[in-house]
Amino acid sequence: MPSSATTTARKIIHVDMDAFYASVEQRDAPELRGRPVVVAWRGARSVVCAASYEARTFGVRSAMPAVRAERLCPEAVFVPPDFSRYKAVSAQIREIFSRYTALVEPLSLDEAYLDVTHPHLDLGSATAIAERIRREIFLETGLTASAGVAPNKFIAKIASDVNKPDGLFVVKPQQVDAFLLDLPLARLPGVGKVTEGRLSLLGFKTCGDVRGADLRVMEQHFGKWGKRLHELAHGHDERAVLPERATLQISSEDTFAVDLPMGQFDETLEALSGKTWQAYERELARHPDRHARTVVLKLKTAGFRTLTRSITETPFPTNAAELFLRAQALCRRIDLPEDTRYRLVGIGVSGFHDGARFDDSLAGQLFDTDAAQG
């Protein structure tokens, strides 16, 4: 396989705000600066939304249970999240991006890809544009951002993490091979602990190891994902920066104050069905030709085992009440002991399609997945 990172000459920047939610809180409350800040509600059921770098030195991380964060860092200041404020700052940052290119693909409130191959304002290089963007973000919002510059999205995202916080890292096309050679496979998107363990058993620990592997061996062990791993290890990523990403799923979920057995959270499930349906109707108002065809139920047991049940069928629910009935039917497909207790329930719609192109052969398909989470 050729060693070039991409067959299309692109200049991609990945911008990632530094500890975004926590940094906004420290910016707006000077007394929090220099202190370990945890953005989360207190309580046994709460999880960490963000942690300042001062809190991270104690091992506090996003998505960690708030009670564990408090044990790791008793001196931490807990601040409830204010998403309306974070969204307003995010809008400021995206306006800065728009000065340089229309090809901006937000991944979340605090990160985005930019394609500056043909920028609005040519400063001579993608590196110069990334530096200017970082400087303008700081001057206009008081916040710092890290950035990665590379020939494609995959490498740019990894590069943005190299010199965090408040840093820039550039990988030129001729540097791709050297950059990836010793890169641990755990840094590749989609490689979690389970996949990393399977790769390690095969003797693969770095991108360099996978480069030397037979593609057929990779596909034998990992299917289509094996081919994708092989491509990434060689630096190949032809994904374009997409300014408007199509909706893949709309969902709502809730964590109970106490673990509940099946049948005792119907009221919550009904409310979530209404919330999801309202969001779906808003999506339909924006894109009348795109419809969902799959209903998805998500449950998490008291032991943190995640279960999903889904069905693709016609006719699709036409209102929140019908969506709730589908959710109840999916609950009945959970084959666990009656005394099993659950800590979380969610309901969503997915399988979005152009109405003229829906394949009716998908109707009636059922999918069940279970996963243990630590």
C-alpha positions, 0 to 999 in steps of 0.5 A: 500500500502506498505510504502517502497519507491521502490521495487528495491534497487537503489541509485540515485543522482540528481545533479542540478547546482546553477543558472547555466547560471548566475553563468557561467557569474559571474565566467567569469566576476569577476565584476559581482560577488555579483551583481544581474545578469539576463541572458536575452536579453533586450526588451518587447518580451524577457524572463529571461533565468536565474537569479543569487541568488542576483537577485532572492532576488528581485523576479526575476525568470526564464521564467519571462518577461524581462521587469518585471524583470527590474521593480523588480530589476532596478539595475540588470545587463542584460547579453545576453545568450551564450549557446555555452559556457554553453554547453561547461561547461555542457560537463565538468560536464558530464565528471565528472559524467562519472567517477562514473557511465555510468548511467547518464540521463541529464535533461537539461544542468544544471541537471542530474540523476545518478544511483550509485547503482553499481558505477565505483568507490565505495566510500562506499556510494552514499552520499560520491559519491555525495560529491566527485562529488560536490567537483570536479565540484567546483575545475574544473569549479569554479561552485557550485552544489546542490545534492539530494540522495535517493532511487529513482528519484522522491525523489532525485530531491526534495531532491536536492532543500532542501539545495540549493545553494551549498548543499546536502540532503540525504533521506535514504530508512527508512527516506522516509515516514517521509520526504514525510508526510508533503511535500506540494503537490505543490512539486510533479512533474506535480502538477501545480496551477490548480491541486493543487487547485483541490486537495485542494478543496478535502482536500488534501494539503500534501502527508500525506493527499493523503496517507490516501485517497482511491485510487478509489477516486483519480482515480475518480477525476484525472483518471490515474494521480490520481493513479500516485499521490497516488504512489508518495505520498507513495514514489513509483517511479520505473523509471530507470535512462536512459542514452539516452532518446528517442526523443519525439518532435522536434520543433522550435518557434519564438516570434514576435517583434509585435503581428500579425494577422493570415496570416501575419506570414507565412514567419516566419512559413515557416522558422520555418518549414525549421529549424524543418525539418533540426533538424528532418533529423539530428535525422533520421541520428542518428536513421534511424528506428525512424520516426515521425508521428505527426505534431504539431502547437503551437500559443500564443495569445497576451493575453497569451492564448496557443493553439496547433493543431496537426494531426497524418497522413500518408503519413508524410511530406517528406520535409520542404515544405510539413511540411509548408503546414501541418502547414498552414492547422493546422492554418486554424483549429484555430477558433478565431476571425479574429482580434485575434493577436498572439505573438508566433508561433511554429511548431514541429514533434512528435509521434516518433515510430519504423517504423515496429510498427506504428499503422495505426489506429492513422492516421488522428487523430486530437487534439486541446488544448487551455490553458490560461497562466498568 
